[in-house]
Amino acid sequence: MKAFILAAGQGTRLRPFTDEIPKPLIPVLNRPVMARVMDLCRTHGFLDLVANLHYKGERIEQAFGDGHAYGVNLCYSWEDQLWGTAGGVRRQADFLGSETFAVVSGDVVTDLDLTQLLAFHRASGAMATMAVKEVSNPARFGVVVTDERGRIQSFQEKPAPGTEKSRRANTGIYILEPEVFNHIPKDEVFDFGHQLFPKLLQMGLPLYAMQTDAYWSDVGTLSQYLYTNWELLTHMELKQRVGRNTVIEPGAIISRDVLIGDHCHIQSGAVVMGYSCIGNGTVVKPSARVLDSIVWTADDHVSVGDEVIRSIVTNGRCVSVGFKGLAA
């Protein structure tokens, strides 16, 4: 089966780090977030993938190639301008348009069961189905109101506290029939959430939502990015917490919840504690004190020699992250 990965955005809310690399290459537990999306697609039989590219797209193509290293067939849709989520997919109608297909954002971390979503979609007879997840803070999301069968009745965009009609957030993961292309203008900027789905709803076409309890996180902001790494370090069963060819000298202090990548050097006297993630090729010096932070590099190596607390560090940049209003 086929899937479209949305990978063209500029990732402005992850600056300054996306000044260096595009958002789909930002590492989550030392693995590019888009690689995790491809893993999800492969697991559920979506093997023929196309990703749209615009901002620093050559870096994405260089990193993933034809996708064979990830067990998929990957091709690319270059956009000379951003055409919007639905508009970008519309440009690949010839590739996608003969069968049911999936659309997945290239910056989500999730273990959503795409097989279950596809089965729900087919059983409901939907033209479009989205996965939705109940959240504690609907004000951060577009939320969906459905009937008891999951048919969508209305949408509400980032409702003010106390005004929400639903707590079911749109995850940005869709199963679509090729007939949707009849409702997306060709060569026009067009969005799924703000334009296509309200249009289908107004026309009375079958638009459904499946609620999921799967893990889901959009790593679109610095705080959510750091928090996502913490969640995964807390809840994921990691077979190996220390990577290949990594040296941890006697006298270094490392907490059991830390993840350390390949080819790292943790020098004697260094302290790495809490839910910290140390990227491949990092040198942690004796003077370093790292707590609940992420360290990675877009190049060959990075070194840390200072106190780093609840921060993201890469290539000479260190950003301390606040968490006001983060709770989902």
N, C-alpha and C positions, 0 to 999 in steps of 0.2 A: 504494500500500500504506500501511498504518497503523503508527504507532509511538507508544509511550508514553515520555515523558521524565520521569524522577524528579527533581523540582525542589523538593520540599517541606521538605527538612531544614533544620536551624538552622545548620549549619556551625560548630559550637562550637570545633573544632580550628583554625579560621582566625580566631578572635578575637585582637585586638580589631577586625579589619577587617570582619568580618561583623556587628558591632554597627551598622555604617553601612548596608551593603547585603547582600542575600542572596547566598549562595555562587554560584548560577548567573550572577550578574552580575560576579563577580570577573574582571578582565581578564587574559588571557594574551596577551602581545605586543599589548597595547592593544585586544583584542577580547574581549567577554564569553565566558566559557567555554561557556555554553549556545548562543551563536550558532554556535560551532564544531560543537556537536552537531547543530544544525539543518542546517548545511552538509553534514555527513556524511550525514544522512538524505536530504537532497535529492539528493545525488550518486548515491545508490543506489536512488532511486525510491520512498522512503518520504516521501510528500508530505502525508499527512493525519496530523497530530500532535496529541497531547493531553499537556499537562504538568500534574502535580498541584502545587498551591500551598498553602502554609500560612504559613511564616515570611516576613514582608515580601513576600507574594505580589503585592500591588498594585504593587510596584516592578518585578517581573518582567513583569506584564501591561502596565504602562505602557511598558516598554522594547521589548517585542516585538510588542505588539498582536495582530493576527490572523495574523502571520507572513508576509504577502505581500511585505514588504520583503526577506525571506530566501528567497523562492521556495517557501514551503510554506503549507499551511492549518493554522493553529494555534488550538486551543481549550484551555480550562482546566478542571481538576477541583479545585474548592476543597475543602479538608479542614478541618473545624472542629477536628479533632484529628489527630495523625499516626496513620495506619492501618497503618504498616509498608510495606515495598516491595511485597509481593504483595497486601496488603490494599488499598493505594491503587489498584493496577491493577484489582483485582476490582470496585471501584466504577464502573469504566468498561467493564464487560462488554458493555453494550448497544452502545457505540460500537465496541469492538474485536472483539466475539465472533463475527463471521461469516467471518473469514478468518485466515490466518497473520499474525502481527504481531511487531514487535520491541519490546524494552524496552531503553532506554539511560539510564545515569546522566547527570544534567545537569551533572556536574562532572568529566568525563573529557576528556582531550585524546588523540585517537587518529586514525590514518588506516586503521583496520581496514576491510577489504573486506566490507561487509555483504552484497553480492551473493554473494560466495563463501560466507559463513556461511549464507545462505539456501539456496544450492544444496546444501551439505553437509547441512543439516537435512533437506531434502526427500529427498535420496538415502538417508539413513540411516533414514527413516521415524520420526523422533523425535517425541515429544510436546513436548519441550523441549530446546533446544540452547544451550549457553553457549560463548562464546569464552574460551579460556584461553591464557595466555602464560607461558613458562618464565622464572623469575626466579632471581636469585642468592641472595636472602635470603627464603626461604619463611616465616620467622617473622613477617613483616609481613602475611601474607595467609591467606585460606582457600585450600587447595590441593585438587586433584582427582586421583584415581587412575582411570585408564581401561584398557580392554583395547586390543588392537592396532587395533581398528576405531573407537575413540573412544567406545565405550559406557562410561558412568561406573560404576565399581565401588564407590567409597567417597569420602568427604570427610574432610578433616583441617583443623581450624581453628587457624591460627597455631601451627604445630608448633614446639616448642623446638629449638634448633640441634642437629643430629645425629639427630633423631627423625623428620624429614620422610619421608613415603612417596612424595612427588612434589615437583617444583618447578614444577608447572603451576598458576598462580594464576588464580582466577576473576576475570575483568575486569569483571563486572557488566553485560555486554552479552548479551542473550538473543534467540533466536527461539523463539516459542511458538505452539502450536496452541490454538484456542479451547477445546478440551476441558480445558485446565488449570483453567478456572474451576470445573469440577466438584469440584476438590480444594482450593479456597481458600474458607474459610468466609466467608459474607456478613456484613458489618458486624462484623468482628472484626480486631483487630490481628494481622497475619500477615506473615512475612518469607520472601523467596525462599531465601536461603542457609541459614538456620537451621531452617526449617520445611517449606516446600513441596518443595524438592528432596530432602531426606532422606525425606520422605513418599512421593514418587514412586518413589524408589529402593527403599524398603522394599516397595512394592506391585509391584515388578518391571516398572514401566512404562518405555518406551524414553526414556532420558535420556542425552544425548550431549554431548561436548565437542569442539570443533575447536581445535587448537593454531594460533596465529598468530605470525608474526614481525613483525607491524605495530608501529608505535610506539604505546605506550599509557602514560598516566600519570594517576593519580587525584590531583587537586590538593587533597586533603582536609586537608593539614597545611601549616603555614607553610614548613617546610623543603622539602617536596616541591613546593610551589608555586613557590618561588624557583628550585629546581633544574630544574623543568620549563621555565621561561623561559630558563634558561641553555642547556639542551639544544637548544631550538628555535632560539635565536640562533646556536648553533654549527652545527647541521645543516640548518636550513631555508634554501632559496634564497629570499631576500626581494628582490623586484624593486625595492623602494624602502626605504631605511633612514632617510630623513628625510621627515616628513609635509608636508602642504599648509600653506602660509602660516606656516611655521616660519622663524625668523630665528636664524642662528648668526653671532654677531659675530666679526670678526677678533680673534685673540688667545685665543679659546676653543679648548680642546684636546679633541678627540672621537676615540675609537678607532673603527676600522673595523667592529667587531663590535656597536656600540651601535645600538639602535633608538630613534628619536625620533618622537613622534607629531605630530599636527596642532596648529597655532596655539601652538607653543612659542617661547620666547625664551631662547636660551643666550647669556648675556652674556660679554663679553670678560673673560678671566681664569678662567672656569669650567673645570673639568676633569671630563670624563665618560669613564670608562675601563672596560675589561673587558667583560663581558657584562651591560651595564646596559640597562634599558628605561625610557624617559622617556615618561610618559603625556601625552595631549592636554592642551593648555592650561597646561603647566608652565613656570615661570620658574626657570632655574638661574642663581643670582647669581654675581658674580665670586669670592666667597669659598668657593664650593661645591667639594667634592671628592667625586665619586660614583664608587664602584668596585663592580662586580658587584652592583648593586642595582636595585630596581624602585621607580619613583615614579609614583603615579597619584592621581587625585582622584575622589571620588564626587559632587563639585559642579562648579563652573565652572573653578576653577584652583587650583593649589598652587605654592608656591615653595620652593626649597631653597637654603640659604645656609651649610650646615655640611659637615663631613666625614661621609660616609655610606658604610659599607663592609659588604657582604654583608647588606643590610638591605632592609626593605620600608617605604616612606614614603607616607603619605597623610593629608591633612587634619589636620596637626599631630601625627600619631603616627608614630613611627619605632621599628621592632622589629628588633633584630639577631637573625639567624637562625643557629642551630647545626645541625650536620649529623651528629651521632653516630647511627650505625646506619641511615643513610639508604639506602645502596646497595641497589638492587633486584636 
